[in-house]
């Protein structure tokens, strides 16, 4: 059995290379892997393609990586009014933005997780979202083809993990985290608590261990980045 529990945040992200495609969980302040983001940023990584619902809140969440100009391309649904560093980088043409409707963002990741090669949707037809995309009429409705979003890594936040990597989430902190765990080649999770195998009832497991590769305990925001 592979040993998944890492002793530090630094070790958990040590081999993530420049230019990696990385999914970052979180929505509206809940479920962001803030400690992993800080550890990754402090490593000095650059040229990241970031896949996230939003682009940070001031210095928090992904804001730190935009502050240090470590992201070159971002796929997001709602960059956010307080994503000041992202806005500065975008205005300076130092980062490219692919804006994706929120439900489509989630579905494109789910398609990657399920091994689908794409799907047709009516969402975005006739808007800038449709630019350059294949269009078909299905059952009398105009649809565009959306492609799956894959990632090299997913950095996510969970409430609890056992030593195998089975995960539970706290309330709304669940958000994008489970689907990202399934859509990435390597999933790294920071958790509030690590419990023995068997301590989580099977019916409470929201992300099965097969999708989790590294676990690090980081209660609260404790990394001094």
LUMKOL-79540 format. One record per residue: chain; x, y, z of N, C-alpha, C in turn. Coordinates in steps of 0.02 Angstrom, whole numbers, plus 50000, padded with zeros to 5 digits. Example, Ala and Ser with C-alpha at 12.3 -4.5 7.8 and 13.67 -1.06 7.14 Angstrom:
+------+-------+-------+-------+-------+-------+-------+-------+-------+-------+
| volo |    nu |    nv |    nw |   cau |   cav |   caw |    cu |    cv |    cw |
+------+-------+-------+-------+-------+-------+-------+-------+-------+-------+
|    A | 50660 | 49716 | 50390 | 50615 | 49775 | 50390 | 50660 | 49835 | 50390 |
|    A | 50642 | 49888 | 50354 | 50684 | 49947 | 50357 | 50645 | 50002 | 50394 |
+------+-------+-------+-------+-------+-------+-------+-------+-------+-------+
This chain:
+------+-------+-------+-------+-------+-------+-------+-------+-------+-------+
| volo |    nu |    nv |    nw |   cau |   cav |   caw |    cu |    cv |    cw |
+------+-------+-------+-------+-------+-------+-------+-------+-------+-------+
|    A | 50042 | 49940 | 50000 | 50000 | 50000 | 50000 | 50044 | 50062 | 50000 |
|    A | 50031 | 50108 | 49955 | 50070 | 50169 | 49951 | 50060 | 50212 | 50013 |
|    A | 50114 | 50242 | 50037 | 50110 | 50286 | 50095 | 50090 | 50355 | 50071 |
|    A | 50032 | 50378 | 50092 | 50005 | 50441 | 50066 | 50013 | 50500 | 50114 |
|    A | 50026 | 50488 | 50177 | 50029 | 50542 | 50226 | 50098 | 50574 | 50225 |
|    A | 50099 | 50639 | 50212 | 50162 | 50677 | 50210 | 50170 | 50717 | 50274 |
|    A | 50232 | 50725 | 50294 | 50246 | 50757 | 50358 | 50244 | 50833 | 50355 |
|    A | 50247 | 50862 | 50296 | 50247 | 50934 | 50291 | 50215 | 50957 | 50226 |
|    A | 50192 | 51018 | 50225 | 50164 | 51049 | 50165 | 50217 | 51054 | 50111 |
|    A | 50278 | 51072 | 50130 | 50331 | 51080 | 50081 | 50344 | 51015 | 50043 |
|    A | 50347 | 50960 | 50079 | 50359 | 50895 | 50047 | 50302 | 50876 | 50001 |
|    A | 50241 | 50894 | 50020 | 50183 | 50875 | 49980 | 50182 | 50907 | 49912 |
|    A | 50213 | 50966 | 49905 | 50212 | 51002 | 49841 | 50281 | 51007 | 49809 |
|    A | 50331 | 50973 | 49837 | 50401 | 50983 | 49819 | 50416 | 50969 | 49746 |
|    A | 50380 | 50923 | 49714 | 50397 | 50903 | 49646 | 50352 | 50933 | 49593 |
|    A | 50308 | 50980 | 49611 | 50265 | 51011 | 49562 | 50307 | 51057 | 49519 |
|    A | 50310 | 51045 | 49453 | 50356 | 51083 | 49411 | 50327 | 51149 | 49385 |
|    A | 50371 | 51192 | 49361 | 50348 | 51251 | 49325 | 50306 | 51230 | 49266 |
|    A | 50255 | 51270 | 49250 | 50213 | 51255 | 49193 | 50159 | 51204 | 49205 |
|    A | 50151 | 51181 | 49267 | 50101 | 51130 | 49282 | 50030 | 51158 | 49275 |
|    A | 49983 | 51114 | 49256 | 49911 | 51129 | 49257 | 49885 | 51106 | 49325 |
|    A | 49859 | 51154 | 49364 | 49840 | 51138 | 49433 | 49769 | 51161 | 49447 |
|    A | 49728 | 51116 | 49474 | 49661 | 51134 | 49497 | 49666 | 51154 | 49571 |
|    A | 49630 | 51207 | 49589 | 49628 | 51231 | 49658 | 49556 | 51232 | 49681 |
|    A | 49540 | 51192 | 49732 | 49472 | 51189 | 49758 | 49453 | 51253 | 49794 |
|    A | 49388 | 51259 | 49810 | 49364 | 51316 | 49848 | 49311 | 51356 | 49812 |
|    A | 49269 | 51388 | 49852 | 49215 | 51428 | 49825 | 49192 | 51477 | 49880 |
|    A | 49191 | 51541 | 49864 | 49164 | 51590 | 49911 | 49198 | 51590 | 49978 |
|    A | 49262 | 51576 | 49980 | 49299 | 51576 | 50044 | 49301 | 51509 | 50079 |
|    A | 49260 | 51461 | 50056 | 49257 | 51395 | 50090 | 49293 | 51342 | 50049 |
|    A | 49332 | 51301 | 50083 | 49362 | 51243 | 50050 | 49424 | 51257 | 50010 |
|    A | 49457 | 51315 | 50021 | 49519 | 51329 | 49985 | 49578 | 51296 | 50021 |
|    A | 49624 | 51265 | 49984 | 49684 | 51235 | 50014 | 49737 | 51289 | 50026 |
|    A | 49721 | 51336 | 50070 | 49764 | 51395 | 50079 | 49835 | 51377 | 50099 |
|    A | 49843 | 51327 | 50142 | 49910 | 51309 | 50164 | 49952 | 51280 | 50107 |
|    A | 49921 | 51238 | 50066 | 49956 | 51210 | 50009 | 49973 | 51265 | 49958 |
|    A | 49927 | 51312 | 49948 | 49941 | 51367 | 49902 | 50001 | 51408 | 49926 |
|    A | 50003 | 51422 | 49991 | 50059 | 51461 | 50018 | 50125 | 51424 | 50012 |
|    A | 50124 | 51359 | 50024 | 50185 | 51319 | 50017 | 50208 | 51317 | 49945 |
|    A | 50161 | 51310 | 49899 | 50178 | 51308 | 49828 | 50206 | 51375 | 49805 |
|    A | 50175 | 51429 | 49826 | 50199 | 51495 | 49807 | 50269 | 51508 | 49834 |
|    A | 50282 | 51489 | 49895 | 50347 | 51502 | 49924 | 50403 | 51464 | 49888 |
|    A | 50385 | 51409 | 49856 | 50435 | 51371 | 49817 | 50461 | 51411 | 49757 |
|    A | 50423 | 51462 | 49736 | 50444 | 51501 | 49678 | 50422 | 51473 | 49612 |
|    A | 50371 | 51431 | 49613 | 50346 | 51402 | 49550 | 50323 | 51457 | 49503 |
|    A | 50325 | 51443 | 49437 | 50305 | 51494 | 49389 | 50269 | 51461 | 49330 |
|    A | 50237 | 51504 | 49289 | 50204 | 51483 | 49227 | 50149 | 51431 | 49238 |
|    A | 50114 | 51437 | 49293 | 50060 | 51390 | 49310 | 49997 | 51405 | 49269 |
|    A | 49963 | 51352 | 49247 | 49895 | 51358 | 49223 | 49850 | 51340 | 49282 |
|    A | 49813 | 51389 | 49308 | 49771 | 51380 | 49367 | 49699 | 51370 | 49346 |
|    A | 49667 | 51320 | 49374 | 49597 | 51305 | 49361 | 49561 | 51311 | 49428 |
|    A | 49518 | 51362 | 49433 | 49487 | 51377 | 49497 | 49423 | 51416 | 49485 |
|    A | 49377 | 51413 | 49532 | 49316 | 51452 | 49524 | 49331 | 51526 | 49523 |
|    A | 49375 | 51549 | 49568 | 49391 | 51620 | 49570 | 49466 | 51631 | 49576 |
|    A | 49486 | 51694 | 49577 | 49557 | 51711 | 49570 | 49587 | 51745 | 49632 |
|    A | 49560 | 51728 | 49690 | 49589 | 51753 | 49751 | 49550 | 51811 | 49781 |
|    A | 49563 | 51822 | 49845 | 49534 | 51877 | 49882 | 49591 | 51914 | 49916 |
|    A | 49609 | 51972 | 49887 | 49667 | 52010 | 49912 | 49728 | 51964 | 49914 |
|    A | 49760 | 51955 | 49972 | 49819 | 51911 | 49977 | 49801 | 51838 | 49988 |
|    A | 49737 | 51825 | 49997 | 49716 | 51757 | 50014 | 49703 | 51714 | 49953 |
|    A | 49696 | 51649 | 49966 | 49681 | 51600 | 49914 | 49732 | 51607 | 49857 |
|    A | 49709 | 51611 | 49795 | 49756 | 51616 | 49738 | 49786 | 51685 | 49731 |
|    A | 49762 | 51733 | 49770 | 49789 | 51801 | 49766 | 49864 | 51803 | 49775 |
|    A | 49890 | 51760 | 49818 | 49961 | 51759 | 49832 | 50002 | 51741 | 49770 |
|    A | 49976 | 51693 | 49730 | 50013 | 51673 | 49671 | 50009 | 51725 | 49615 |
|    A | 49953 | 51760 | 49611 | 49950 | 51816 | 49564 | 49995 | 51874 | 49586 |
|    A | 49999 | 51884 | 49651 | 50042 | 51937 | 49678 | 50114 | 51927 | 49656 |
|    A | 50136 | 51864 | 49656 | 50205 | 51848 | 49639 | 50213 | 51829 | 49565 |
|    A | 50161 | 51841 | 49526 | 50163 | 51829 | 49453 | 50183 | 51758 | 49436 |
|    A | 50150 | 51710 | 49469 | 50166 | 51640 | 49459 | 50116 | 51603 | 49415 |
|    A | 50063 | 51638 | 49394 | 50011 | 51608 | 49351 | 50014 | 51642 | 49283 |
|    A | 50017 | 51602 | 49229 | 50018 | 51631 | 49162 | 49951 | 51623 | 49127 |
|    A | 49911 | 51575 | 49149 | 49846 | 51563 | 49118 | 49798 | 51539 | 49172 |
|    A | 49737 | 51565 | 49171 | 49688 | 51544 | 49221 | 49622 | 51527 | 49187 |
|    A | 49592 | 51472 | 49209 | 49526 | 51452 | 49187 | 49481 | 51460 | 49247 |
|    A | 49434 | 51506 | 49244 | 49394 | 51523 | 49303 | 49323 | 51541 | 49283 |
|    A | 49279 | 51540 | 49333 | 49209 | 51558 | 49322 | 49194 | 51629 | 49347 |
|    A | 49222 | 51646 | 49404 | 49207 | 51711 | 49435 | 49271 | 51737 | 49467 |
|    A | 49310 | 51775 | 49429 | 49374 | 51800 | 49457 | 49365 | 51836 | 49523 |
|    A | 49311 | 51874 | 49532 | 49297 | 51905 | 49596 | 49317 | 51978 | 49601 |
|    A | 49276 | 52019 | 49634 | 49290 | 52091 | 49639 | 49350 | 52108 | 49683 |
|    A | 49370 | 52062 | 49725 | 49426 | 52076 | 49770 | 49491 | 52040 | 49748 |
|    A | 49491 | 52015 | 49687 | 49550 | 51982 | 49659 | 49597 | 52035 | 49630 |
|    A | 49622 | 52079 | 49673 | 49659 | 52137 | 49650 | 49722 | 52119 | 49611 |
|    A | 49760 | 52070 | 49635 | 49823 | 52053 | 49601 | 49809 | 52021 | 49534 |
|    A | 49757 | 51980 | 49530 | 49737 | 51953 | 49465 | 49720 | 52009 | 49416 |
|    A | 49680 | 52057 | 49439 | 49659 | 52112 | 49396 | 49719 | 52151 | 49370 |
|    A | 49769 | 52161 | 49414 | 49829 | 52197 | 49394 | 49867 | 52158 | 49340 |
|    A | 49874 | 52093 | 49349 | 49910 | 52051 | 49301 | 49873 | 52048 | 49235 |
|    A | 49807 | 52044 | 49238 | 49767 | 52040 | 49177 | 49773 | 52106 | 49138 |
|    A | 49769 | 52162 | 49172 | 49775 | 52228 | 49140 | 49843 | 52237 | 49107 |
|    A | 49894 | 52208 | 49138 | 49962 | 52213 | 49112 | 49977 | 52159 | 49059 |
|    A | 49927 | 52118 | 49043 | 49934 | 52063 | 48995 | 49987 | 52013 | 49016 |
|    A | 49993 | 52003 | 49081 | 50041 | 51955 | 49108 | 50007 | 51888 | 49124 |
|    A | 49941 | 51886 | 49118 | 49904 | 51824 | 49128 | 49847 | 51823 | 49078 |
|    A | 49832 | 51763 | 49052 | 49776 | 51754 | 49006 | 49718 | 51723 | 49044 |
|    A | 49657 | 51745 | 49029 | 49597 | 51720 | 49062 | 49552 | 51683 | 49014 |
|    A | 49532 | 51623 | 49032 | 49479 | 51587 | 48998 | 49419 | 51586 | 49045 |
|    A | 49368 | 51625 | 49029 | 49309 | 51631 | 49072 | 49258 | 51577 | 49053 |
|    A | 49237 | 51538 | 49102 | 49192 | 51481 | 49090 | 49132 | 51487 | 49136 |
|    A | 49071 | 51480 | 49110 | 49012 | 51479 | 49155 | 49021 | 51427 | 49210 |
|    A | 48997 | 51443 | 49270 | 49013 | 51402 | 49328 | 48991 | 51329 | 49321 |
|    A | 48929 | 51317 | 49298 | 48907 | 51248 | 49290 | 48946 | 51211 | 49237 |
|    A | 48966 | 51247 | 49184 | 49005 | 51216 | 49130 | 49075 | 51201 | 49155 |
|    A | 49103 | 51245 | 49196 | 49169 | 51231 | 49226 | 49168 | 51165 | 49263 |
|    A | 49117 | 51156 | 49305 | 49111 | 51094 | 49343 | 49100 | 51034 | 49298 |
|    A | 49058 | 51043 | 49247 | 49042 | 50987 | 49202 | 49102 | 50967 | 49159 |
|    A | 49143 | 51017 | 49140 | 49203 | 51001 | 49101 | 49252 | 50960 | 49143 |
|    A | 49257 | 50976 | 49207 | 49300 | 50936 | 49251 | 49270 | 50867 | 49262 |
|    A | 49204 | 50864 | 49268 | 49172 | 50799 | 49277 | 49181 | 50755 | 49216 |
|    A | 49180 | 50787 | 49157 | 49191 | 50749 | 49095 | 49261 | 50719 | 49095 |
|    A | 49310 | 50757 | 49118 | 49378 | 50731 | 49123 | 49381 | 50672 | 49171 |
|    A | 49347 | 50679 | 49227 | 49346 | 50626 | 49277 | 49313 | 50562 | 49251 |
|    A | 49262 | 50571 | 49209 | 49224 | 50513 | 49184 | 49253 | 50484 | 49120 |
|    A | 49305 | 50515 | 49093 | 49335 | 50490 | 49032 | 49297 | 50508 | 48969 |
|    A | 49255 | 50560 | 48973 | 49217 | 50583 | 48915 | 49260 | 50629 | 48872 |
|    A | 49248 | 50629 | 48807 | 49287 | 50670 | 48761 | 49256 | 50739 | 48748 |
|    A | 49200 | 50754 | 48780 | 49167 | 50818 | 48772 | 49092 | 50809 | 48778 |
|    A | 49056 | 50866 | 48775 | 48984 | 50864 | 48779 | 48955 | 50927 | 48747 |
|    A | 48893 | 50922 | 48724 | 48859 | 50978 | 48694 | 48813 | 51010 | 48745 |
|    A | 48810 | 51077 | 48744 | 48768 | 51114 | 48791 | 48739 | 51176 | 48756 |
|    A | 48682 | 51198 | 48780 | 48652 | 51260 | 48755 | 48681 | 51321 | 48790 |
|    A | 48715 | 51311 | 48846 | 48741 | 51367 | 48885 | 48797 | 51402 | 48846 |
|    A | 48790 | 51467 | 48838 | 48841 | 51507 | 48805 | 48831 | 51517 | 48730 |
|    A | 48781 | 51484 | 48702 | 48768 | 51492 | 48630 | 48754 | 51565 | 48614 |
|    A | 48786 | 51590 | 48562 | 48774 | 51658 | 48541 | 48811 | 51711 | 48581 |
|    A | 48856 | 51690 | 48626 | 48895 | 51736 | 48666 | 48969 | 51726 | 48652 |
|    A | 49011 | 51766 | 48685 | 49083 | 51759 | 48677 | 49107 | 51690 | 48699 |
|    A | 49071 | 51658 | 48743 | 49089 | 51591 | 48766 | 49092 | 51542 | 48708 |
|    A | 49052 | 51554 | 48656 | 49048 | 51508 | 48599 | 49101 | 51519 | 48546 |
|    A | 49139 | 51572 | 48552 | 49189 | 51589 | 48500 | 49238 | 51531 | 48489 |
|    A | 49242 | 51510 | 48425 | 49290 | 51458 | 48407 | 49268 | 51387 | 48423 |
|    A | 49208 | 51378 | 48449 | 49185 | 51311 | 48468 | 49137 | 51283 | 48417 |
|    A | 49140 | 51217 | 48409 | 49095 | 51183 | 48362 | 49022 | 51192 | 48385 |
|    A | 48978 | 51204 | 48336 | 48908 | 51212 | 48352 | 48866 | 51162 | 48313 |
|    A | 48816 | 51133 | 48346 | 48769 | 51087 | 48314 | 48698 | 51103 | 48337 |
|    A | 48649 | 51081 | 48299 | 48580 | 51086 | 48320 | 48558 | 51017 | 48342 |
|    A | 48537 | 51011 | 48404 | 48517 | 50947 | 48432 | 48446 | 50955 | 48460 |
|    A | 48399 | 50914 | 48435 | 48329 | 50918 | 48455 | 48303 | 50990 | 48447 |
|    A | 48324 | 51022 | 48393 | 48300 | 51089 | 48378 | 48333 | 51145 | 48416 |
|    A | 48384 | 51130 | 48456 | 48416 | 51181 | 48496 | 48490 | 51188 | 48476 |
|    A | 48513 | 51251 | 48470 | 48583 | 51263 | 48455 | 48625 | 51244 | 48516 |
|    A | 48678 | 51208 | 48503 | 48723 | 51185 | 48557 | 48795 | 51197 | 48536 |
|    A | 48838 | 51205 | 48585 | 48910 | 51209 | 48572 | 48945 | 51151 | 48606 |
|    A | 49001 | 51133 | 48578 | 49041 | 51077 | 48605 | 49090 | 51104 | 48657 |
|    A | 49087 | 51076 | 48716 | 49134 | 51093 | 48770 | 49179 | 51033 | 48782 |
|    A | 49243 | 51047 | 48792 | 49293 | 50994 | 48801 | 49309 | 50984 | 48875 |
|    A | 49332 | 50924 | 48893 | 49349 | 50912 | 48963 | 49409 | 50953 | 48985 |
|    A | 49413 | 50967 | 49050 | 49470 | 51001 | 49080 | 49507 | 50951 | 49123 |
|    A | 49568 | 50936 | 49103 | 49612 | 50892 | 49141 | 49664 | 50934 | 49179 |
|    A | 49696 | 50905 | 49228 | 49750 | 50940 | 49264 | 49804 | 50890 | 49283 |
|    A | 49864 | 50916 | 49291 | 49919 | 50874 | 49316 | 49911 | 50862 | 49391 |
|    A | 49889 | 50915 | 49426 | 49882 | 50911 | 49498 | 49816 | 50944 | 49519 |
|    A | 49787 | 50920 | 49574 | 49732 | 50954 | 49607 | 49754 | 50966 | 49679 |
|    A | 49749 | 51028 | 49701 | 49761 | 51046 | 49771 | 49693 | 51059 | 49802 |
|    A | 49673 | 51019 | 49851 | 49606 | 51024 | 49878 | 49608 | 51026 | 49954 |
|    A | 49550 | 51043 | 49983 | 49543 | 51047 | 50056 | 49487 | 51001 | 50078 |
|    A | 49499 | 50960 | 50129 | 49447 | 50918 | 50158 | 49449 | 50925 | 50233 |
|    A | 49396 | 50903 | 50265 | 49394 | 50907 | 50338 | 49432 | 50849 | 50370 |
|    A | 49421 | 50789 | 50343 | 49449 | 50730 | 50376 | 49471 | 50680 | 50323 |
|    A | 49526 | 50646 | 50337 | 49550 | 50591 | 50295 | 49571 | 50533 | 50338 |
|    A | 49561 | 50472 | 50313 | 49595 | 50416 | 50346 | 49661 | 50405 | 50311 |
|    A | 49700 | 50357 | 50335 | 49768 | 50348 | 50309 | 49770 | 50320 | 50239 |
|    A | 49713 | 50294 | 50215 | 49708 | 50271 | 50146 | 49695 | 50329 | 50098 |
|    A | 49663 | 50383 | 50124 | 49646 | 50440 | 50083 | 49572 | 50449 | 50071 |
|    A | 49529 | 50412 | 50105 | 49457 | 50424 | 50102 | 49443 | 50491 | 50136 |
|    A | 49400 | 50533 | 50104 | 49391 | 50601 | 50128 | 49318 | 50617 | 50145 |
|    A | 49311 | 50662 | 50195 | 49248 | 50695 | 50209 | 49259 | 50771 | 50206 |
|    A | 49205 | 50807 | 50196 | 49210 | 50880 | 50190 | 49161 | 50912 | 50239 |
|    A | 49175 | 50975 | 50257 | 49131 | 51011 | 50302 | 49084 | 51057 | 50264 |
|    A | 49020 | 51040 | 50266 | 48968 | 51083 | 50238 | 48985 | 51107 | 50167 |
|    A | 48982 | 51173 | 50156 | 48993 | 51201 | 50089 | 49065 | 51197 | 50066 |
|    A | 49111 | 51178 | 50109 | 49181 | 51170 | 50089 | 49190 | 51111 | 50041 |
|    A | 49137 | 51073 | 50032 | 49139 | 51018 | 49984 | 49148 | 51045 | 49913 |
|    A | 49107 | 51092 | 49893 | 49105 | 51126 | 49828 | 49142 | 51090 | 49771 |
|    A | 49194 | 51120 | 49743 | 49229 | 51092 | 49684 | 49279 | 51037 | 49703 |
|    A | 49293 | 51029 | 49767 | 49348 | 50985 | 49787 | 49340 | 50912 | 49765 |
|    A | 49282 | 50879 | 49775 | 49277 | 50809 | 49754 | 49286 | 50799 | 49679 |
|    A | 49257 | 50843 | 49637 | 49263 | 50833 | 49565 | 49334 | 50845 | 49542 |
|    A | 49369 | 50894 | 49572 | 49439 | 50906 | 49554 | 49483 | 50847 | 49573 |
|    A | 49468 | 50816 | 49629 | 49507 | 50758 | 49649 | 49504 | 50703 | 49597 |
|    A | 49449 | 50699 | 49561 | 49439 | 50646 | 49511 | 49467 | 50664 | 49443 |
|    A | 49478 | 50729 | 49431 | 49497 | 50752 | 49364 | 49572 | 50764 | 49355 |
|    A | 49611 | 50755 | 49407 | 49683 | 50768 | 49404 | 49723 | 50704 | 49407 |
|    A | 49783 | 50707 | 49380 | 49828 | 50649 | 49383 | 49851 | 50635 | 49454 |
|    A | 49868 | 50689 | 49490 | 49891 | 50683 | 49559 | 49851 | 50730 | 49603 |
|    A | 49819 | 50703 | 49654 | 49779 | 50743 | 49700 | 49814 | 50749 | 49768 |
|    A | 49822 | 50811 | 49790 | 49855 | 50826 | 49853 | 49804 | 50861 | 49897 |
|    A | 49792 | 50835 | 49957 | 49740 | 50862 | 49999 | 49767 | 50884 | 50067 |
|    A | 49748 | 50944 | 50089 | 49761 | 50964 | 50157 | 49698 | 50952 | 50197 |
|    A | 49707 | 50924 | 50257 | 49649 | 50906 | 50299 | 49658 | 50933 | 50369 |
|    A | 49601 | 50941 | 50403 | 49602 | 50962 | 50472 | 49624 | 50905 | 50518 |
|    A | 49605 | 50843 | 50499 | 49617 | 50787 | 50544 | 49630 | 50723 | 50503 |
|    A | 49677 | 50684 | 50525 | 49691 | 50618 | 50496 | 49671 | 50565 | 50548 |
|    A | 49629 | 50519 | 50528 | 49602 | 50469 | 50574 | 49623 | 50399 | 50551 |
|    A | 49619 | 50350 | 50595 | 49637 | 50281 | 50575 | 49591 | 50253 | 50522 |
|    A | 49616 | 50204 | 50485 | 49576 | 50170 | 50435 | 49516 | 50137 | 50469 |
|    A | 49457 | 50147 | 50442 | 49396 | 50120 | 50470 | 49358 | 50168 | 50515 |
|    A | 49389 | 50226 | 50531 | 49356 | 50274 | 50575 | 49302 | 50314 | 50539 |
|    A | 49306 | 50317 | 50473 | 49255 | 50352 | 50434 | 49204 | 50301 | 50408 |
|    A | 49141 | 50305 | 50427 | 49092 | 50258 | 50400 | 49090 | 50261 | 50324 |
|    A | 49085 | 50206 | 50290 | 49086 | 50206 | 50217 | 49036 | 50254 | 50185 |
|    A | 48976 | 50259 | 50215 | 48924 | 50302 | 50186 | 48940 | 50376 | 50194 |
|    A | 48991 | 50393 | 50235 | 49011 | 50463 | 50244 | 49068 | 50483 | 50198 |
|    A | 49097 | 50435 | 50163 | 49154 | 50450 | 50119 | 49127 | 50485 | 50056 |
|    A | 49152 | 50545 | 50042 | 49131 | 50583 | 49983 | 49183 | 50580 | 49927 |
|    A | 49246 | 50572 | 49945 | 49298 | 50559 | 49895 | 49333 | 50494 | 49914 |
|    A | 49327 | 50442 | 49874 | 49360 | 50379 | 49890 | 49436 | 50384 | 49884 |
|    A | 49470 | 50342 | 49920 | 49544 | 50345 | 49925 | 49579 | 50336 | 49858 |
|    A | 49547 | 50302 | 49811 | 49580 | 50289 | 49746 | 49597 | 50354 | 49710 |
|    A | 49562 | 50408 | 49726 | 49575 | 50472 | 49692 | 49625 | 50517 | 49730 |
|    A | 49649 | 50495 | 49787 | 49692 | 50536 | 49829 | 49762 | 50506 | 49831 |
|    A | 49813 | 50549 | 49820 | 49882 | 50525 | 49816 | 49926 | 50550 | 49873 |
|    A | 49911 | 50609 | 49900 | 49951 | 50637 | 49954 | 49905 | 50672 | 50004 |
|    A | 49921 | 50663 | 50068 | 49881 | 50693 | 50122 | 49929 | 50729 | 50169 |
|    A | 49910 | 50790 | 50189 | 49950 | 50826 | 50239 | 49902 | 50860 | 50287 |
|    A | 49917 | 50855 | 50351 | 49874 | 50887 | 50400 | 49895 | 50959 | 50409 |
|    A | 49846 | 51005 | 50406 | 49860 | 51076 | 50414 | 49798 | 51108 | 50443 |
|    A | 49792 | 51107 | 50508 | 49732 | 51132 | 50542 | 49734 | 51209 | 50543 |
|    A | 49682 | 51239 | 50516 | 49682 | 51312 | 50511 | 49731 | 51335 | 50457 |
|    A | 49746 | 51399 | 50456 | 49797 | 51426 | 50410 | 49859 | 51438 | 50451 |
|    A | 49907 | 51393 | 50445 | 49964 | 51395 | 50491 | 50030 | 51406 | 50455 |
|    A | 50030 | 51403 | 50389 | 50094 | 51406 | 50354 | 50120 | 51478 | 50354 |
|    A | 50182 | 51487 | 50372 | 50213 | 51553 | 50374 | 50247 | 51566 | 50307 |
|    A | 50207 | 51586 | 50258 | 50233 | 51595 | 50191 | 50258 | 51665 | 50178 |
+------+-------+-------+-------+-------+-------+-------+-------+-------+-------+
